[in-house]
Amino acid sequence: MNKGLSLTIREEKPADHEAVESLIQRTFTLAEHSGGDEHLLVKRLRKSTAFISELSLVAELGNDLVGHILLTKVIIKSDESEFESLALAPVSVLPEFQNKGIGGKLIQAAHDQAREMGFTSLILLGHENYYPRFGYKPAHVFDISFPFDAPPENCMVIELSPNSLKYISGEVVYPKEFFE
C-alpha cells in the first residue's frame, strides 16, 4: 500500500456503483475460476430483495477505490425449516493491490457489520486455501449443501456467533439474480 495513505472501509454509495463495477471487472478479468460477469451479478443483486446496502462495502486508499465486498441474503432450507443466512459474493481487490491484506480487512469488516445487524452465519463458494484463515469451514461439516455441483472443499460456511448453525441443515437457496 502507498505509504502515508490509510485504508478506509465504508458503505458503498450509489455514486460508487460505476467505479465498483469497473473494479470488480478488472479484479476478475484474469481470475482462474471466473465467468467474467461478477460485475453484472453485483449490478443485478443491488436491485434485488436480497440486497442490504449496509453490507456492500468498499475499501478506499486515499481517494481511490481499491476493493469491494458484497453480502446478500440467502436461505438455508430443509424439509422442516428455513434459516436466513448471508452469501459472500464477490470480494474484489484491484490486482495491483492484492496480497496486501485489503481483502482480509474487507472480509473482517463485513463479518463485523453482519454480526452487528444480527446475522449469525455466512456461506460462500471460494478458494479452499484462502477463506479458512477467516474461520470458514466446509459446508458439509454442518450438513449444508449447495444447489449446484462444486468441489466440496470450495463450499464453505462460517458461524458469526457460536453454535449458530448447530441445529441448521439443508440446501442453500440463492436469490434468482445469481442464476440470470
VOZA-503168 format. One record per residue: residue in three letters; x, y, z of N, C-alpha, C in turn; residue number from 0. Coordinates in nm, 3 decimals. Layout:
! VOZA-503168
   aa     n.c1     n.c2     n.c3    ca.c1    ca.c2    ca.c3     c.c1     c.c2     c.c3    i
  ALA        X        Y        Z        X        Y        Z        X        Y        Z  NUM
...
END
This chain:
! VOZA-503168
   aa     n.c1     n.c2     n.c3    ca.c1    ca.c2    ca.c3     c.c1     c.c2     c.c3    i
  MET    0.085   -0.118    0.000    0.000    0.000    0.000    0.089    0.124    0.000    0
  ASN    0.032    0.230   -0.051    0.108    0.354   -0.057    0.136    0.406    0.082    1
  LYS    0.261    0.444    0.106    0.297    0.500    0.236    0.226    0.632    0.255    2
  GLY    0.177    0.654    0.375    0.111    0.779    0.406   -0.038    0.778    0.380    3
  LEU   -0.087    0.680    0.304   -0.230    0.670    0.279   -0.288    0.560    0.367    4
  SER   -0.399    0.590    0.430   -0.460    0.488    0.515   -0.580    0.427    0.443    5
  LEU   -0.606    0.302    0.475   -0.718    0.230    0.417   -0.844    0.263    0.496    6
  THR   -0.949    0.297    0.423   -1.079    0.324    0.483   -1.178    0.225    0.425    7
  ILE   -1.258    0.164    0.511   -1.365    0.076    0.465   -1.496    0.142    0.504    8
  ARG   -1.584    0.157    0.405   -1.712    0.225    0.428   -1.820    0.162    0.342    9
  GLU   -1.944    0.199    0.372   -2.057    0.152    0.294   -2.049    0.210    0.152   10
  GLU   -2.078    0.128    0.056   -2.085    0.173   -0.083   -2.200    0.273   -0.098   11
  LYS   -2.177    0.376   -0.177   -2.280    0.477   -0.207   -2.323    0.459   -0.353   12
  PRO   -2.444    0.502   -0.387   -2.485    0.493   -0.528   -2.386    0.559   -0.624   13
  ALA   -2.322    0.665   -0.582   -2.224    0.732   -0.668   -2.102    0.643   -0.696   14
  ASP   -2.082    0.539   -0.617   -1.969    0.447   -0.634   -1.998    0.335   -0.734   15
  HIS   -2.124    0.314   -0.771   -2.163    0.195   -0.846   -2.080    0.172   -0.971   16
  GLU   -2.064    0.273   -1.053   -1.990    0.254   -1.179   -1.843    0.218   -1.152   17
  ALA   -1.781    0.289   -1.058   -1.641    0.261   -1.024   -1.627    0.121   -0.964   18
  VAL   -1.723    0.080   -0.882   -1.717   -0.053   -0.821   -1.732   -0.161   -0.928   19
  GLU   -1.823   -0.142   -1.021   -1.840   -0.241   -1.128   -1.713   -0.254   -1.212   20
  SER   -1.648   -0.143   -1.240   -1.522   -0.145   -1.313   -1.414   -0.217   -1.232   21
  LEU   -1.408   -0.188   -1.103   -1.311   -0.252   -1.013   -1.333   -0.404   -1.013   22
  ILE   -1.458   -0.448   -1.001   -1.489   -0.591   -0.998   -1.448   -0.655   -1.131   23
  GLN   -1.479   -0.589   -1.241   -1.444   -0.643   -1.373   -1.292   -0.657   -1.387   24
  ARG   -1.218   -0.556   -1.344   -1.071   -0.562   -1.350   -1.017   -0.673   -1.261   25
  THR   -1.078   -0.689   -1.143   -1.032   -0.791   -1.049   -1.044   -0.931   -1.107   26
  PHE   -1.156   -0.958   -1.174   -1.184   -1.095   -1.218   -1.144   -1.123   -1.363   27
  THR   -1.090   -1.026   -1.433   -1.053   -1.046   -1.574   -0.962   -1.166   -1.592   28
  LEU   -0.862   -1.180   -1.507   -0.765   -1.289   -1.521   -0.783   -1.398   -1.417   29
  ALA   -0.890   -1.391   -1.339   -0.911   -1.490   -1.233   -0.935   -1.628   -1.292   30
  GLU   -0.878   -1.728   -1.228   -0.884   -1.866   -1.277   -1.027   -1.921   -1.286   31
  HIS   -1.107   -1.899   -1.182   -1.242   -1.957   -1.178   -1.347   -1.847   -1.190   32
  SER   -1.341   -1.770   -1.296   -1.434   -1.659   -1.314   -1.509   -1.673   -1.444   33
  GLY   -1.637   -1.638   -1.437   -1.716   -1.632   -1.560   -1.702   -1.497   -1.628   34
  GLY   -1.635   -1.401   -1.559   -1.616   -1.269   -1.615   -1.735   -1.177   -1.602   35
  ASP   -1.839   -1.224   -1.535   -1.958   -1.140   -1.523   -1.994   -1.107   -1.378   36
  GLU   -1.896   -1.114   -1.290   -1.921   -1.084   -1.148   -1.974   -0.942   -1.130   37
  HIS   -1.927   -0.849   -1.210   -1.975   -0.710   -1.200   -2.123   -0.700   -1.235   38
  LEU   -2.168   -0.784   -1.330   -2.310   -0.785   -1.366   -2.394   -0.849   -1.257   39
  LEU   -2.338   -0.951   -1.189   -2.406   -1.011   -1.075   -2.431   -0.906   -0.968   40
  VAL   -2.330   -0.828   -0.934   -2.345   -0.724   -0.833   -2.452   -0.623   -0.876   41
  LYS   -2.450   -0.586   -1.002   -2.550   -0.491   -1.054   -2.691   -0.546   -1.037   42
  ARG   -2.709   -0.676   -1.068   -2.841   -0.739   -1.051   -2.879   -0.749   -0.903   43
  LEU   -2.783   -0.788   -0.820   -2.813   -0.806   -0.678   -2.852   -0.675   -0.610   44
  ARG   -2.794   -0.563   -0.653   -2.830   -0.434   -0.593   -2.979   -0.404   -0.610   45
  LYS   -3.041   -0.459   -0.715   -3.183   -0.434   -0.743   -3.273   -0.539   -0.680   46
  SER   -3.216   -0.637   -0.612   -3.294   -0.749   -0.560   -3.338   -0.727   -0.416   47
  THR   -3.431   -0.808   -0.372   -3.476   -0.803   -0.232   -3.371   -0.862   -0.139   48
  ALA   -3.272   -0.931   -0.192   -3.164   -0.990   -0.111   -3.058   -0.886   -0.074   49
  PHE   -3.059   -0.773   -0.141   -2.956   -0.669   -0.120   -2.979   -0.594    0.010   50
  ILE   -2.869   -0.573    0.082   -2.868   -0.495    0.205   -2.757   -0.391    0.188   51
  SER   -2.794   -0.265    0.172   -2.693   -0.163    0.139   -2.580   -0.156    0.242   52
  GLU   -2.611   -0.180    0.368   -2.508   -0.173    0.473   -2.405   -0.286    0.463   53
  LEU   -2.433   -0.385    0.377   -2.341   -0.498    0.361   -2.275   -0.499    0.223   54
  SER   -2.275   -0.383    0.158   -2.199   -0.361    0.036   -2.093   -0.258    0.074   55
  LEU   -1.970   -0.305    0.092   -1.863   -0.221    0.145   -1.753   -0.200    0.043   56
  VAL   -1.691   -0.083    0.049   -1.577   -0.052   -0.037   -1.455   -0.022    0.048   57
  ALA   -1.339   -0.048   -0.010   -1.211   -0.012    0.052   -1.152    0.101   -0.030   58
  GLU   -1.116    0.209    0.040   -1.055    0.325   -0.025   -0.913    0.343    0.027   59
  LEU   -0.825    0.374   -0.065   -0.689    0.411   -0.031   -0.670    0.552   -0.084   60
  GLY   -0.666    0.647    0.008   -0.670    0.787   -0.036   -0.807    0.812   -0.096   61
  ASN   -0.810    0.861   -0.219   -0.937    0.885   -0.290   -0.972    0.775   -0.389   62
  ASP   -0.894    0.667   -0.387   -0.913    0.561   -0.487   -0.984    0.440   -0.427   63
  LEU   -1.086    0.391   -0.499   -1.150    0.265   -0.460   -1.058    0.153   -0.504   64
  VAL   -1.021    0.067   -0.409   -0.930   -0.043   -0.440   -0.992   -0.180   -0.411   65
  GLY   -1.108   -0.181   -0.342   -1.171   -0.309   -0.309   -1.319   -0.296   -0.282   66
  HIS   -1.387   -0.410   -0.286   -1.533   -0.414   -0.263   -1.570   -0.554   -0.212   67
  ILE   -1.671   -0.559   -0.128   -1.727   -0.686   -0.084   -1.878   -0.671   -0.076   68
  LEU   -1.949   -0.779   -0.108   -2.094   -0.778   -0.103   -2.143   -0.901   -0.029   69
  LEU   -2.232   -0.880    0.067   -2.304   -0.988    0.134   -2.452   -0.970    0.102   70
  THR   -2.519   -1.077    0.060   -2.662   -1.070    0.032   -2.733   -1.184    0.104   71
  LYS   -2.863   -1.166    0.122   -2.942   -1.266    0.193   -2.961   -1.393    0.111   72
  VAL   -2.951   -1.506    0.180   -2.983   -1.637    0.125   -3.064   -1.711    0.232   73
  ILE   -3.118   -1.824    0.193   -3.193   -1.910    0.286   -3.125   -2.046    0.287   74
  ILE   -3.115   -2.107    0.404   -3.076   -2.247    0.414   -3.206   -2.321    0.445   75
  LYS   -3.248   -2.406    0.352   -3.381   -2.465    0.359   -3.372   -2.617    0.370   76
  SER   -3.446   -2.669    0.467   -3.462   -2.813    0.479   -3.611   -2.845    0.465   77
  ASP   -3.646   -2.972    0.475   -3.788   -3.009    0.470   -3.865   -2.949    0.587   78
  GLU   -3.796   -2.930    0.699   -3.862   -2.884    0.821   -3.857   -2.734    0.843   79
  SER   -3.755   -2.666    0.791   -3.739   -2.525    0.829   -3.662   -2.445    0.724   80
  GLU   -3.667   -2.314    0.745   -3.587   -2.221    0.665   -3.511   -2.132    0.761   81
  PHE   -3.386   -2.103    0.727   -3.298   -2.023    0.812   -3.233   -1.916    0.726   82
  GLU   -3.244   -1.789    0.768   -3.183   -1.681    0.691   -3.034   -1.673    0.720   83
  SER   -2.957   -1.664    0.615   -2.812   -1.651    0.625   -2.769   -1.546    0.523   84
  LEU   -2.640   -1.534    0.504   -2.585   -1.441    0.406   -2.488   -1.515    0.314   85
  ALA   -2.476   -1.467    0.191   -2.376   -1.517    0.097   -2.272   -1.409    0.074   86
  LEU   -2.147   -1.448    0.078   -2.038   -1.357    0.044   -2.007   -1.380   -0.103   87
  ALA   -2.035   -1.280   -0.185   -2.006   -1.291   -0.328   -2.032   -1.157   -0.394   88
  PRO   -1.935   -1.104   -0.456   -1.793   -1.140   -0.453   -1.715   -1.049   -0.357   89
  VAL   -1.589   -1.084   -0.338   -1.494   -0.992   -0.275   -1.391   -0.961   -0.385   90
  SER   -1.363   -0.833   -0.402   -1.278   -0.788   -0.512   -1.174   -0.690   -0.463   91
  VAL   -1.051   -0.709   -0.507   -0.943   -0.614   -0.481   -0.867   -0.598   -0.613   92
  LEU   -0.844   -0.472   -0.651   -0.770   -0.448   -0.775   -0.640   -0.528   -0.776   93
  PRO   -0.605   -0.585   -0.890   -0.486   -0.671   -0.897   -0.360   -0.609   -0.838   94
  GLU   -0.338   -0.481   -0.862   -0.214   -0.418   -0.813   -0.214   -0.396   -0.662   95
  PHE   -0.329   -0.420   -0.596   -0.338   -0.405   -0.451   -0.362   -0.538   -0.380   96
  GLN   -0.358   -0.648   -0.455   -0.379   -0.778   -0.394   -0.256   -0.820   -0.314   97
  ASN   -0.278   -0.913   -0.222   -0.172   -0.966   -0.135   -0.115   -0.860   -0.041   98
  LYS   -0.198   -0.764   -0.003   -0.159   -0.660    0.090   -0.253   -0.653    0.211   99
  GLY   -0.342   -0.752    0.223   -0.433   -0.759    0.337   -0.565   -0.686    0.320  100
  ILE   -0.589   -0.625    0.206   -0.712   -0.548    0.185   -0.834   -0.639    0.181  101
  GLY   -0.824   -0.751    0.111   -0.935   -0.846    0.106   -0.971   -0.895    0.245  102
  GLY   -0.871   -0.927    0.325   -0.895   -0.973    0.462   -0.963   -0.867    0.547  103
  LYS   -0.922   -0.742    0.527   -0.986   -0.633    0.603   -1.130   -0.613    0.560  104
  LEU   -1.157   -0.628    0.431   -1.296   -0.621    0.382   -1.380   -0.734    0.441  105
  ILE   -1.325   -0.854    0.441   -1.398   -0.969    0.495   -1.428   -0.948    0.644  106
  GLN   -1.328   -0.905    0.720   -1.349   -0.883    0.863   -1.451   -0.772    0.888  107
  ALA   -1.444   -0.664    0.812   -1.540   -0.554    0.829   -1.681   -0.602    0.794  108
  ALA   -1.694   -0.684    0.689   -1.826   -0.736    0.651   -1.879   -0.829    0.759  109
  HIS   -1.792   -0.915    0.814   -1.833   -1.002    0.925   -1.883   -0.918    1.043  110
  ASP   -1.807   -0.816    1.079   -1.844   -0.731    1.193   -1.978   -0.662    1.170  111
  GLN   -1.996   -0.608    1.050   -2.121   -0.538    1.017   -2.239   -0.635    1.018  112
  ALA   -2.220   -0.753    0.962   -2.328   -0.853    0.959   -2.365   -0.894    1.102  113
  ARG   -2.264   -0.915    1.185   -2.288   -0.952    1.325   -2.366   -0.843    1.397  114
  GLU   -2.326   -0.717    1.377   -2.396   -0.604    1.439   -2.541   -0.598    1.395  115
  MET   -2.570   -0.641    1.273   -2.705   -0.638    1.220   -2.787   -0.761    1.261  116
  GLY   -2.725   -0.852    1.335   -2.798   -0.968    1.385   -2.787   -1.094    1.302  117
  PHE   -2.707   -1.092    1.196   -2.688   -1.213    1.116   -2.589   -1.304    1.188  118
  THR   -2.610   -1.434    1.176   -2.529   -1.527    1.254   -2.445   -1.623    1.170  119
  SER   -2.458   -1.618    1.037   -2.378   -1.707    0.953   -2.363   -1.652    0.812  120
  LEU   -2.262   -1.706    0.746   -2.233   -1.670    0.607   -2.196   -1.796    0.531  121
  ILE   -2.231   -1.799    0.404   -2.189   -1.909    0.317   -2.112   -1.849    0.200  122
  LEU   -2.030   -1.931    0.137   -1.960   -1.884    0.017   -1.908   -2.000   -0.064  123
  LEU   -1.883   -1.972   -0.189   -1.813   -2.061   -0.279   -1.681   -1.991   -0.305  124
  GLY   -1.571   -2.049   -0.256   -1.444   -1.977   -0.267   -1.323   -2.067   -0.256  125
  HIS   -1.208   -2.004   -0.259   -1.081   -2.077   -0.260   -1.055   -2.145   -0.126  126
  GLU   -1.032   -2.275   -0.133   -1.016   -2.356   -0.012   -0.893   -2.323    0.072  127
  ASN   -0.796   -2.255    0.014   -0.677   -2.218    0.090   -0.681   -2.076    0.145  128
  TYR   -0.780   -1.998    0.105   -0.789   -1.858    0.148   -0.887   -1.838    0.263  129
  TYR   -1.009   -1.883    0.246   -1.115   -1.850    0.341   -1.105   -1.917    0.477  130
  PRO   -1.048   -2.037    0.489   -1.037   -2.096    0.623   -0.961   -2.009    0.724  131
  ARG   -0.871   -1.925    0.679   -0.797   -1.838    0.774   -0.890   -1.738    0.844  132
  PHE   -1.010   -1.719    0.788   -1.109   -1.628    0.850   -1.214   -1.704    0.931  133
  GLY   -1.197   -1.836    0.940   -1.289   -1.917    1.020   -1.388   -1.999    0.939  134
  TYR   -1.380   -1.994    0.807   -1.473   -2.071    0.724   -1.438   -2.219    0.730  135
  LYS   -1.544   -2.301    0.730   -1.530   -2.447    0.733   -1.610   -2.506    0.618  136
  PRO   -1.577   -2.627    0.577   -1.656   -2.690    0.471   -1.803   -2.701    0.512  137
  ALA   -1.891   -2.669    0.418   -2.034   -2.668    0.447   -2.085   -2.805    0.487  138
  HIS   -2.026   -2.911    0.430   -2.076   -3.045    0.462   -2.059   -3.079    0.610  139
  VAL   -1.966   -3.012    0.680   -1.950   -3.032    0.825   -2.079   -2.997    0.898  140
  PHE   -2.154   -2.903    0.843   -2.281   -2.858    0.902   -2.402   -2.920    0.833  141
  ASP   -2.378   -3.013    0.741   -2.484   -3.075    0.663   -2.561   -2.970    0.581  142
  ILE   -2.482   -2.878    0.524   -2.537   -2.775    0.437   -2.486   -2.802    0.296  143
  SER   -2.577   -2.802    0.200   -2.539   -2.830    0.062   -2.569   -2.708   -0.026  144
  PHE   -2.510   -2.710   -0.144   -2.527   -2.602   -0.240   -2.610   -2.653   -0.357  145
  PRO   -2.681   -2.566   -0.428   -2.773   -2.611   -0.534   -2.705   -2.634   -0.669  146
  PHE   -2.575   -2.652   -0.669   -2.501   -2.673   -0.793   -2.381   -2.762   -0.762  147
  ASP   -2.324   -2.817   -0.867   -2.206   -2.901   -0.849   -2.084   -2.813   -0.832  148
  ALA   -2.016   -2.832   -0.721   -1.891   -2.761   -0.694   -1.809   -2.850   -0.601  149
  PRO   -1.678   -2.841   -0.611   -1.596   -2.922   -0.520   -1.631   -2.891   -0.374  150
  PRO   -1.651   -2.993   -0.291   -1.693   -2.970   -0.153   -1.597   -2.880   -0.074  151
  GLU   -1.469   -2.884   -0.108   -1.373   -2.801   -0.034   -1.390   -2.652   -0.064  152
  ASN   -1.465   -2.619   -0.170   -1.489   -2.479   -0.205   -1.622   -2.425   -0.153  153
  CYS   -1.705   -2.512   -0.101   -1.835   -2.473   -0.044   -1.818   -2.459    0.107  154
  MET   -1.825   -2.336    0.156   -1.790   -2.311    0.295   -1.892   -2.226    0.369  155
  VAL   -1.885   -2.235    0.501   -1.970   -2.155    0.589   -1.889   -2.108    0.709  156
  ILE   -1.941   -2.003    0.772   -1.883   -1.956    0.898   -1.998   -1.920    0.991  157
  GLU   -1.981   -1.956    1.116   -2.075   -1.914    1.219   -2.025   -1.781    1.275  158
  LEU   -2.104   -1.676    1.264   -2.066   -1.546    1.317   -2.092   -1.535    1.466  159
  SER   -2.174   -1.625    1.518   -2.191   -1.637    1.662   -2.181   -1.786    1.695  160
  PRO   -2.127   -1.820    1.811   -2.102   -1.960    1.844   -2.227   -2.047    1.832  161
  ASN   -2.210   -2.161    1.768   -2.314   -2.262    1.754   -2.440   -2.215    1.681  162
  SER   -2.428   -2.108    1.602   -2.547   -2.057    1.533   -2.600   -2.154    1.428  163
  LEU   -2.518   -2.247    1.382   -2.563   -2.345    1.283   -2.580   -2.485    1.343  164
  LYS   -2.575   -2.494    1.475   -2.579   -2.624    1.543   -2.700   -2.707    1.502  165
  TYR   -2.816   -2.646    1.489   -2.937   -2.719    1.457   -2.989   -2.685    1.317  166
  ILE   -2.901   -2.634    1.232   -2.939   -2.593    1.097   -2.877   -2.689    0.996  167
  SER   -2.956   -2.731    0.900   -2.904   -2.810    0.789   -2.997   -2.784    0.670  168
  GLY   -2.951   -2.823    0.554   -3.034   -2.806    0.435   -2.955   -2.755    0.317  169
  GLU   -3.028   -2.711    0.216   -2.966   -2.661    0.093   -2.977   -2.510    0.087  170
  VAL   -2.871   -2.446    0.040   -2.870   -2.301    0.024   -2.962   -2.264   -0.092  171
  VAL   -3.049   -2.167   -0.067   -3.136   -2.113   -0.171   -3.089   -1.971   -0.200  172
  TYR   -3.029   -1.954   -0.317   -2.978   -1.824   -0.358   -3.089   -1.741   -0.421  173
  PRO   -3.075   -1.608   -0.418   -3.167   -1.524   -0.494   -3.156   -1.558   -0.642  174
  LYS   -3.266   -1.544   -0.714   -3.268   -1.580   -0.858   -3.164   -1.501   -0.937  175
  GLU   -3.126   -1.383   -0.888   -3.028   -1.300   -0.960   -2.892   -1.368   -0.975  176
  PHE   -2.862   -1.466   -0.892   -2.736   -1.540   -0.905   -2.734   -1.626   -1.032  177
  PHE   -2.851   -1.657   -1.085   -2.858   -1.752   -1.195   -2.906   -1.688   -1.326  178
  GLU   -2.921   -1.556   -1.329   -2.970   -1.489   -1.450   -2.856   -1.463   -1.546  179
END
